Amino acid sequence: MNQDKIIKLKDLVIQIFDLFIESPKKKTWKSMEDYWKSKEWKSLRNRVKKRSGNICEYCKTYSMYAVHHKTYERLYNEEISDLVGLCRDCHEKMHENT
């Protein structure tokens, strides 16, 4: 099984698991900085880190440095599939392309 299929399978398992636990109430945040300090964001970041094995999900070479949003559609209420763990170089490249 290739790495992309494994990542998709892990995402699916996590989404199914989330269906069986009570979803947190939606909160509002004053700023992104406040959100990044929250237990909700730290939990999501840890789940991405666990899914990726702490390795960049793009180049699959270096350690994960950042969690990058693929979409901002559900900002502050992201699904794990909205996020990707990236090394520093890949994260910078993603932002150069936007």
Secondary structure as UniProt FT lines:
FT   HELIX           3..19
FT   HELIX           32..37
FT   HELIX           39..52
FT   TURN            53..54
FT   TURN            57..59
FT   STRAND          66..69
FT   TURN            73..76
FT   HELIX           80..82
FT   STRAND          83..86
FT   HELIX           88..96
//
